[in-house]
Amino acid sequence: MPLDFPTIAFIGFLLSISLSIGFSMIMLVLRGQRVLRLWTASLWLGALSLTFLALRPYMPETLSILAGNTCAAASGVLLLGGLAQHVGHRGPVYRPAVAVAVAFMACMAWFSLVQPDLGIRLGLYGLLSIVWDVWAIGLLLHRAPADIRISCRLASIAFAADALLYLLRLFLPPSLHGQQDIMQAGLPMEVTYVGGTLLALAQCFSLVLLILERQMVDLRSMARHDGLTGLANRATLKFEGGRLFGRCRSRQRPLAVLMLDLDHFKQINDTHGHAIGDEVLRHAARTLRGALAGRPGLLARYGGEEFAVVLPDTSLAQALACGETLRATLAAQPAIVETARILVTLSIGAASATPADTSLDAVLARADAALYKAKADGRNRVVGADPPLEELRASRHVVKGA
């Protein structure tokens, strides 16, 4: 089969259909991903655009030109919309992108119906592709969160290469020889079309990388955070809290722990139902997070209605003061769920690390014991832990020596 433009266009059409089918299959597996739906729709529109190009000998030329370029422009709009949503960009995207697409189609209609000129149409398509590529690069490099920046940088390379290709094509006019048939556009068009097809493949792989890294970030977040409250979970508390403990221990700095428990939470569940109970937990988590804002430390859901706070560079006296602030703040902000106004109070136990402690678990255990004492003493209060036995023995030795 000779390497002419119709052959190259047909190969590009088959590749586009294959990529669209592949993304559709991914979309069926990763359901609920709106970004993926937008990118899949973008690919299908791109494939439809190439379909109109392949059918040009069998349908009115003007219809083929306008329909194909409309699909191509809409494909770019959806691609940008998906990228903006992927990186969390909240600024306007669709309106300006649609405006660019409409302006492009107005020009294409003029140079197809009023003043037919294939060279100008190819130049306009190249300019539109450059605009889409530069826009995508801006979203990927300047709007991407830090946790997905690697895939965004790799994707931006693919879009930059595509923009350079179309920029090069602007300076390589097609060999038309007075013709208006894109199928006879000559070697420059064939070479850039092959390059564009390969770069389109690279862009699709970069989209897959974006999806994969986002999935990995989400999975890591799910493993580290409590699904109900969004706080760190117990495993993260042990790991990150252990690191804080080790750092304070090595630097001989104080560290304190607060154990918090919602008072009468079982009664709330029994009276209002578990759905309301979950909302109360979310309310407590939001309130505690807000009260601790700006303060170094780690707030976690320990389990059930229990929470824990690890406070580096904090003495027991400071921890007790912090605990009182948390208790008073939550007590002053009842949970309002549906028509119910539910007063939520806390029992809090506080403990500080000692030189005899070798892990965070020992401090957590003393704070937990203090928490039970707070409950036994009537709830809605903050109680400090008793000094550990080793510390008492050491102090007695000092007294006897004196």
ABEGO torsion letter per residue (X at the ends): XBBBAAAAAAAAAAAAAAAAAAAAAAAAABBGBAAAAAAAAAAAAAAAAAAAAAAAAABBAAAAAAAAAAAAAAAAAAAAAAAAAAAGBABBAAAAAAAAAAAAAAAAAAAAAABBBAAAAAAAAAAAAAAAAAAAAAAAAAABBAAAAAAAAAAAAAAAAAAAAAAAAAABBBBAGGBABAAAAEAAAAAAAAAAAAAAAAAAAAAAAAAAAAAAAAAAAAAABBAAAGBBBAAAAAAAAAAAAAAAAAAGBBBBBBBBBBBGAAAAAAAAEAAAAAAAAAAAAAAAAAAABGBBEBBBBAEEABBBBBBBGBBAAAAAAAAAAAAAAAAABBBBBEABBBBBBBBBBBBBBBAABABAAAAAAAAAAAAAAAAAAGEGBBBBBBBBAAAAAAAAAAAAAX
